[in-house]
Amino acid sequence: MAELRLLPWTSPEGKPCYLSADHDDSRLSRLADDVEAAQLRSGEQVLAGARAVLADRAAGERAVRFALTRAGESLEEVLRIAHSRGARIPAAYER
């Protein structure tokens, strides 16, 4: 039986979504891979923006709060990806 894959999105209620597939190149698996890649690229952009805001001594509270909010959202996505990928590492590679 295939292991469940944690998908890089949640249900409308905010609950995790999982995929059970016999192979990693199913249509939904490829879509999840594409979404993960987009989320990682977005996270890089958010990090660059947050660093710019933090480096700007004139940045106001609103800018800092926005940057922190986006950084938190991106971190949540990246952690979901890390958990999903970590769960798919074969036991032979775990120490």
Sequence and secondary structure as in RCSB ss.txt:
>XXXX:A:sequence
MAELRLLPWTSPEGKPCYLSADHDDSRLSRLADDVEAAQLRSGEQVLAGARAVLADRAAGERAVRFALTRAGESL
EEVLRIAHSRGARIPAAYER
>XXXX:A:secstr
   EEEEEEE TTS EEEEE SSTTSHHHHHHHHHHHHHHHHHHHHHHHHHHHHH TT  HHHHHHHHHHHHHHH
HHHHHHHHHHHHTS GGG  
